[in-house]
Amino acid sequence: MAANRRVTLVLLTALAPVSWGTTYAVTTEFLPADRPLFTATVRALPAGLLLLALARVLPRGAWWGRATVLGALNIGAFFPLLFLAAYRLPGGTAAVVGSVGPLFVAGLAAVLLGERPTVSTLLTGVAAALGVSLVVLRAAGALDTVGVLAALASTACMSTGTVLTQRWGRPEGVGPLALTGWQLTAGGLFIAPLALLVEGAPPALDGRAAGGYLYLALANTAIAYWLWFRGIGRLTATQVTFLGPLSPLTAAVVGWAALGQALTPVQLAGMALAFGATVLGQLGPRTAAGPPPEPAAAPGRGVDTPRPASRALGRTRS
């Protein structure tokens, strides 16, 4: 039973990067061009406000600062840096840079969580990056320095946010729904003034674009990030980040199935390598069963009771 629950948890968490892999196709086929910051705002802020309305729990005390930091790392800085890299780098180069996320997380987890990376973890991370590179990388001349730095910075932000989310856990009585809502709202509020300053007034939207934004805000962001942060709370940081390569792999499959993009034998081999590394990345230590469910916080009230230190240092959380 415990093994079945763990497999179910991994599969549900994996739905997040699979969903994110559809972002490129939705953006190119449904949304107005050259509005990355507006798109990032519409993805994050409405989703965050919706989850806050459902959870009806606000941060208190230290969690105002922690939620702001996590929102800035996972959403507010990650989204703009990711879009900047995508606009300045050729083909799937940004995805290749992002695929080193497991190696970033392994290093950060060693420092912040005391999780010493194994040789197997490091080799699996290299294999995942190599597999993704075979799938998405294209030869396209010299690489843009700003684009490469932006891609590295976006990966570092998301990796740091993942590890800090594990280290800090959640306040007692606060579920992943509220924690996700805090971060999306904080990140959206971070991006919104930047979008207005850089891109000006929002563009006029037709029904096609409105549908695309609705999908991004609900399925691609609200639900996907809730599943992602829920998984971070119950799996190790390394296990969660090894699901990341599913995003560029999904993008390649969607491009082939929906956009008529061909897949070469080399790309198929890369997909097999990256998917194999993703599976191997889940074969780490089993997580222990979580503590009994905690009583829910009263609606509309904030909570700021820290978890015990033993749970905040990378162990399983409920």
C-alpha positions in Angstrom: 0.0 0.0 0.0 2.8 2.4 0.9 4.5 1.7 -2.4 1.3 2.3 -4.3 0.7 5.6 -2.5 4.3 6.7 -3.3 3.9 5.8 -7.0 0.6 7.7 -7.1 2.2 10.7 -5.5 5.1 10.7 -8.0 2.6 10.4 -10.9 0.5 13.3 -9.7 3.5 15.5 -9.1 4.8 14.6 -12.6 1.6 16.1 -14.1 3.0 19.5 -13.2 6.1 19.4 -15.6 4.0 17.6 -18.2 1.5 20.5 -18.1 4.3 23.0 -18.3 5.6 21.2 -21.4 2.4 22.4 -23.2 3.2 26.1 -22.5 5.3 26.7 -25.6 2.6 25.3 -28.0 -0.2 27.3 -26.3 1.9 30.5 -26.3 2.8 30.3 -30.0 -0.6 29.1 -31.2 -3.0 31.0 -29.1 -1.5 34.1 -27.4 -0.4 37.5 -28.7 3.3 37.7 -29.7 6.0 39.4 -27.7 4.2 39.9 -24.4 6.1 37.5 -22.1 5.7 39.6 -19.0 2.0 40.1 -19.5 1.6 36.4 -20.1 3.6 35.7 -16.9 1.4 38.0 -14.9 -1.8 36.5 -16.2 -0.5 33.0 -15.5 0.5 33.8 -11.9 -1.7 36.5 -10.3 -5.3 35.3 -11.1 -4.3 31.7 -10.2 -2.8 32.9 -6.9 -5.8 34.9 -6.0 -8.1 32.0 -6.9 -6.2 29.7 -4.6 -6.2 32.3 -1.8 -10.0 32.6 -2.1 -10.3 28.8 -1.9 -7.9 28.3 1.0 -8.9 31.5 3.0 -5.7 31.4 4.9 -3.1 34.2 5.0 0.5 34.1 6.2 1.4 35.4 9.6 4.7 36.4 11.2 7.8 35.0 9.5 5.7 33.5 6.8 5.0 36.8 5.2 8.7 37.1 4.4 9.1 33.4 3.5 6.1 33.4 1.2 7.5 36.5 -0.5 10.9 34.9 -0.9 9.5 31.7 -2.3 7.1 33.6 -4.6 9.9 35.7 -5.9 12.2 32.7 -6.6 9.6 30.2 -7.9 7.4 32.6 -9.8 8.4 36.3 -9.8 12.0 35.9 -10.9 11.7 32.5 -12.6 9.0 33.4 -15.1 10.7 36.6 -16.5 14.1 35.0 -16.6 12.8 32.0 -18.4 11.0 34.0 -21.0 14.1 36.2 -21.5 16.2 33.1 -22.1 13.6 31.7 -24.5 13.6 34.9 -26.6 17.4 35.2 -26.8 18.5 31.6 -27.2 18.1 29.4 -30.2 15.8 26.4 -30.3 15.7 24.4 -27.2 19.0 25.7 -25.7 17.1 27.3 -22.7 15.6 23.9 -22.0 19.0 22.2 -22.1 20.4 24.7 -19.6 17.3 24.2 -17.4 17.8 20.4 -17.5 20.8 20.8 -15.2 18.3 21.6 -12.4 18.8 18.2 -10.7 22.5 19.0 -10.3 21.7 22.5 -8.9 19.2 20.9 -6.4 21.7 18.2 -5.4 24.3 20.8 -4.5 21.8 23.1 -2.6 20.2 20.1 -0.8 23.7 19.1 0.5 24.2 22.6 1.9 20.7 23.5 3.2 19.1 20.1 3.9 22.1 17.9 4.7 21.2 15.5 1.8 24.6 14.3 0.6 24.4 13.7 -3.2 25.3 10.1 -4.2 27.4 9.2 -7.3 24.2 7.7 -8.7 22.3 11.0 -8.3 25.0 13.0 -10.0 25.3 10.5 -12.9 21.6 10.4 -13.3 21.5 14.2 -13.4 24.1 14.3 -16.2 22.2 11.6 -18.1 19.0 13.6 -17.8 20.7 16.8 -19.1 22.3 14.8 -22.0 19.0 13.2 -23.0 17.2 16.6 -23.0 20.0 18.1 -25.1 19.6 15.4 -27.7 15.8 16.1 -27.9 15.7 19.9 -28.1 19.1 21.3 -28.9 19.7 22.7 -32.4 22.8 24.1 -34.0 22.2 27.8 -34.4 25.4 29.7 -34.3 27.0 31.5 -31.3 25.0 31.5 -28.1 23.8 34.8 -26.6 25.6 35.5 -23.3 22.6 37.3 -21.8 20.3 34.4 -22.8 22.6 31.8 -21.3 23.0 33.7 -18.0 19.2 34.2 -17.8 18.6 30.5 -18.4 21.1 29.6 -15.6 19.6 32.2 -13.3 16.1 30.9 -13.9 17.2 27.4 -13.1 19.1 28.6 -10.0 15.9 30.4 -8.8 13.6 27.5 -9.2 16.2 25.1 -7.7 16.7 27.4 -4.7 12.9 27.8 -4.3 12.4 24.0 -4.4 15.0 23.4 -1.7 13.9 26.3 0.6 10.3 25.0 0.3 11.5 21.7 1.7 13.6 23.3 4.4 10.9 25.6 5.7 8.0 23.1 5.3 4.6 24.6 6.0 3.1 26.3 9.0 0.9 23.9 11.1 -2.6 23.7 9.7 -1.7 25.1 6.3 -2.0 22.9 3.3 -0.3 23.0 -0.1 -3.2 24.9 -1.6 -2.6 27.9 0.6 1.1 27.8 0.3 0.8 27.7 -3.5 -1.6 30.6 -3.4 0.8 32.7 -1.4 3.6 32.1 -3.8 1.7 32.7 -7.0 0.1 35.9 -5.6 3.5 37.2 -4.4 5.1 36.3 -7.7 2.3 37.8 -9.7 2.5 41.1 -7.8 6.3 41.1 -8.4 5.8 40.7 -12.2 2.8 43.0 -12.8 4.4 46.4 -12.4 7.4 45.2 -14.4 5.1 44.1 -17.2 3.3 47.5 -17.2 6.6 49.4 -17.2 8.3 47.3 -20.0 5.4 46.3 -22.2 2.8 49.0 -21.6 -1.0 48.5 -21.5 -2.4 45.0 -21.8 -3.1 43.9 -25.4 -6.6 43.4 -26.8 -7.6 39.7 -26.5 -9.8 37.7 -28.9 -11.6 34.5 -27.9 -8.7 32.3 -28.9 -6.2 34.3 -26.7 -8.7 34.4 -23.8 -9.0 30.6 -23.9 -5.2 30.2 -24.0 -4.8 32.5 -21.0 -7.6 30.7 -19.1 -5.8 27.3 -19.7 -2.5 28.8 -18.5 -3.9 30.3 -15.4 -6.0 27.3 -14.3 -4.6 24.0 -15.5 -1.0 25.1 -16.3 -0.5 27.2 -13.2 -3.0 26.9 -10.4 -3.5 23.1 -10.6 0.1 22.3 -11.8 1.8 24.4 -9.1 -0.4 23.0 -6.4 0.6 19.5 -7.4 4.2 20.6 -7.6 4.4 22.1 -4.1 2.3 19.2 -2.7 5.0 16.9 -4.1 7.8 19.0 -2.7 6.3 18.6 0.7 6.2 14.7 0.5 9.1 13.7 -1.7 12.8 14.6 -1.4 14.0 17.7 -3.3 16.1 15.5 -5.6 13.2 13.2 -6.5 11.0 16.2 -7.3 13.6 18.0 -9.5 14.2 14.8 -11.5 10.7 15.2 -12.8 11.7 18.5 -14.4 13.0 16.9 -17.7 9.4 15.8 -18.4 8.6 19.4 -19.4 10.9 19.6 -22.5 10.0 16.0 -23.4 6.3 16.8 -23.3 7.0 19.9 -25.4 8.7 17.8 -28.0 5.8 15.3 -28.1 3.2 18.0 -28.4 5.2 19.6 -31.2 5.3 16.3 -33.0 1.6 15.4 -32.4 -0.1 18.8 -32.7 2.3 21.0 -34.7 3.7 18.5 -37.2 7.3 18.7 -36.0 9.4 15.7 -36.9 11.3 13.6 -34.4 14.6 12.2 -35.5 16.1 8.9 -34.3 18.6 10.9 -32.2 15.8 12.8 -30.5 13.9 9.5 -29.8 17.1 8.2 -28.2 17.4 11.3 -26.2 13.8 11.0 -25.0 14.5 7.4 -23.9 17.6 8.5 -22.0 16.0 11.5 -20.3 12.9 9.5 -19.4 15.1 6.7 -18.0 17.0 9.2 -15.9 13.7 10.6 -14.6 12.6 7.1 -13.5 15.9 6.3 -11.9 15.7 9.7 -10.1 12.6 8.4 -8.2 14.4 5.3 -6.9 15.9 7.1 -4.0 15.1 6.4 -0.3 11.5 5.8 0.4 9.7 8.6 2.2 8.3 7.8 5.6 4.6 8.0 6.3 3.6 11.5 7.4 2.2 12.4 10.8 -1.6 12.3 11.4 -3.6 15.1 9.7 -3.5 18.3 11.5 -6.6 20.3 12.4 -7.4 22.8 9.7 -7.0 26.5 10.5 -10.1 28.5 11.0 -11.3 30.2 7.7 -9.8 33.5 7.1 -7.1 33.3 9.8 -3.4 33.3 9.3 -1.1 30.7 10.8 2.5 30.8 11.9 3.3 27.7 13.9 6.6 26.3 12.6 7.1 22.7 12.0 9.5 20.7 14.3 13.1 21.1 13.2 13.4 17.4 12.3 10.8 17.8 9.6 12.1 21.0 8.3 15.5 19.5 7.4 14.4 17.5 4.3 12.2 14.8 5.9 8.8 13.9 4.8 6.0 16.3 5.4 2.2 15.9 5.3 
